[in-house]
Amino acid sequence: MTEAMEYDVVVVGAGPVGENVADRARAAGLSAAIVESELVGGECSYWACMPSKALLRPVIARADARRVPGLRSAVEGPLDVPAVFANRDDFTSHWKDDGQVAWVEGTGTALYRGRGRLAGPKRVSVTTPEGEEVVLTARHAVAVCTGTRALVPDLPGAARAKPWASREATSAQHVPGRLVIVGAGVVGSEMATAYQALGSQVTLLIRGTRPLPGMEPFAGELVADALTEAGAVIRTNSAAAAIERDGGEGPVTVVLESGERVEADEILFATGRAPSSDDLGLETVGLTPGSWLDVDDTLRVDGFDWLYAVGDINHRALLTHQGKYQARVAGAVIAARAQGVPLLETDRWGMHVATADRSAMTQVVFTDPEIGSVGLTLAQAEQAGLRVRAVDQDMGAVAGAALYAAGYTGRARMIVDLDREVLVGVTFAGPGAGEMLHSASIAVAGEVPMDRLWHAVPAYPTISEVWLRLLEAYRG
């Protein structure tokens, strides 16, 4: 065992979240070390955000082009699958992390390769690929940024069937002829969109009645309509009970709870995420291995003055951009406490608290149509006890949408807090909706009064003119 030098901050996990914690600590003048057991850059760079969106971009671009008069005939043919995969591989740097390593080292952060585990208060033990053990000590803080892993249900036959999870779906080098997807959250909906367009016959199994159950109902309904039109089969109120596959190769059969059997060439489980904390040494500090790490709004783990959990691992908002936002907050908090700042800015929108996770969480689902949301849905606002009003608008009714695509189909909804006269949630569903979202994010996070929003004049003719229609409907 080798005792390494001390650092002000030790970060476990070098995905985007961990990188940003270390970077913010270094920018504040603290020394930092970061530990990574896989590729520097993490899940987002190699198996999630980047490869999935690289697969989806040509799908969405073709769908948009087919809706433009004079262009449809030029894009009638199939997608060039090898070119799509090659572009995806470029965006993942072919699963090599040299560029990310150079970035980390360029910040002055020390990088340790290996499995990092807590080894008592302010101590992290690193088992290197060579089998050596290095112990790092933090003067001020340890930040756990290990994220999550795909959760595959423990169904009879599932392990032997060698199913896909999100990593296999985004890094696959072939398109299965038939693909069954279990689960229709973000991953399931996006991969159904991608693989149906790439040439698979997709069957989507949903326990409930529509995709994207956590979003406004119309969002999932529009995605379901588009998938069905594209040729996918959506089975609602359907749940897998068992998986059959001889030797983990060849056709796979999904046995539904109803007893019905569905055969495919591959099966993808998109059934949620579990915290990557089972081999993290949590027991050495009195925490439970495999658990989510509960934190306060400064991202400090409940009951500790030195331990932080940032990103997906704290279960506040399982999104890369929200994790990076948390990382910026955590870096500022750690630096302020290390420097002895007597009073942190912990008011609701202060620099030392992660407020957006509670009040202005943003998300884009890159399906066809795209879904963009910020803040609360109507159901969430009502459940929170707010006195609200939902205002809906057909996005296809504005001139910019009609120019964007013939037969543009989409919908917008804003949720108004009637007591404060501010927005607490906005959802856009339609082609190009993702690029519409930041205006709504500013309105929600800024708590811009409805009377002031009236003076934010959208340019004509753009899809953003839907804002004017929403405000007109609200004002009556």
Secondary structure as GFF3:
##gff-version 3
##sequence-region A 1 476
A	DSSP	beta_strand	2	3	.	.	.	ID=ss1
A	DSSP	beta_strand	7	12	.	.	.	ID=ss2
A	DSSP	alpha_helix	16	27	.	.	.	ID=ss3
A	DSSP	beta_strand	32	36	.	.	.	ID=ss4
A	DSSP	alpha_helix	42	46	.	.	.	ID=ss5
A	DSSP	alpha_helix	49	65	.	.	.	ID=ss6
A	DSSP	three_ten_helix	72	75	.	.	.	ID=ss7
A	DSSP	alpha_helix	81	91	.	.	.	ID=ss8
A	DSSP	three_ten_helix	93	95	.	.	.	ID=ss9
A	DSSP	alpha_helix	98	106	.	.	.	ID=ss10
A	DSSP	beta_strand	110	113	.	.	.	ID=ss11
A	DSSP	beta_strand	115	118	.	.	.	ID=ss12
A	DSSP	beta_strand	123	127	.	.	.	ID=ss13
A	DSSP	beta_strand	133	144	.	.	.	ID=ss14
A	DSSP	beta_strand	148	150	.	.	.	ID=ss15
A	DSSP	alpha_helix	158	161	.	.	.	ID=ss16
A	DSSP	alpha_helix	166	171	.	.	.	ID=ss17
A	DSSP	beta_strand	178	182	.	.	.	ID=ss18
A	DSSP	alpha_helix	186	198	.	.	.	ID=ss19
A	DSSP	beta_strand	201	205	.	.	.	ID=ss20
A	DSSP	alpha_helix	217	230	.	.	.	ID=ss21
A	DSSP	beta_strand	233	235	.	.	.	ID=ss22
A	DSSP	beta_strand	240	244	.	.	.	ID=ss23
A	DSSP	three_ten_helix	246	248	.	.	.	ID=ss24
A	DSSP	beta_strand	252	256	.	.	.	ID=ss25
A	DSSP	beta_strand	261	264	.	.	.	ID=ss26
A	DSSP	beta_strand	266	269	.	.	.	ID=ss27
A	DSSP	beta_strand	273	275	.	.	.	ID=ss28
A	DSSP	three_ten_helix	282	285	.	.	.	ID=ss29
A	DSSP	beta_strand	307	309	.	.	.	ID=ss30
A	DSSP	three_ten_helix	312	314	.	.	.	ID=ss31
A	DSSP	alpha_helix	320	338	.	.	.	ID=ss32
A	DSSP	alpha_helix	356	359	.	.	.	ID=ss33
A	DSSP	beta_strand	362	365	.	.	.	ID=ss34
A	DSSP	beta_strand	371	375	.	.	.	ID=ss35
A	DSSP	alpha_helix	378	383	.	.	.	ID=ss36
A	DSSP	beta_strand	388	394	.	.	.	ID=ss37
A	DSSP	three_ten_helix	395	397	.	.	.	ID=ss38
A	DSSP	alpha_helix	399	404	.	.	.	ID=ss39
A	DSSP	beta_strand	411	417	.	.	.	ID=ss40
A	DSSP	beta_strand	422	429	.	.	.	ID=ss41
A	DSSP	three_ten_helix	433	436	.	.	.	ID=ss42
A	DSSP	alpha_helix	437	445	.	.	.	ID=ss43
A	DSSP	alpha_helix	450	453	.	.	.	ID=ss44
A	DSSP	three_ten_helix	463	465	.	.	.	ID=ss45
A	DSSP	alpha_helix	466	475	.	.	.	ID=ss46
###
